[in-house]
Amino acid sequence: MGIVIVSSENIDNVLLIMGAAGDVNDEWEMLDKDYTELAKSRGCTSYEFRARRGFLRTFKKYGIVEKYTVMRKTFNLVENNG
């Protein structure tokens, strides 16, 4: 199993995990444990990470709660050659 932290910051005692990659083989408890230990080792009292909504269903049992709503507007770029 491998977990790679792409970028992280400590703001207001929260470890912000901007991206991660790896294969946890459905060992979600171990992923939570690794993030918790990493946050504690950096003096943080909690951690946050970005993920698809499906992760929220999986991680609720580990105390994860939804914090943000992400919105997107998609549009076509039109080149003006006039």
Steps between C-alpha positions, in 0.01 A plus 500: 500500500628845422368844580667804351429844635525735205476821702406585856473806721441563869246782539314551830612157629341327198710288265373578150573211266475638149545171318594141557569199283546134563316174542344430838337168399180600683699553821324830571557471874875491438477810279315686776758382753789618278343843446426533872856408596643740241281782628595433863871486411468851355323637808153500342172412667320397179549433131310589183523355151327539169322206344192388314176488699524119511792537741267674746278191516807282561667727757195599710570207731841655578350834605536681167234766437425701189636853531490666158280516195692514176328662207596505134376686198597353164494712187632497147781734403412685183778672311407842366670553164278794404 
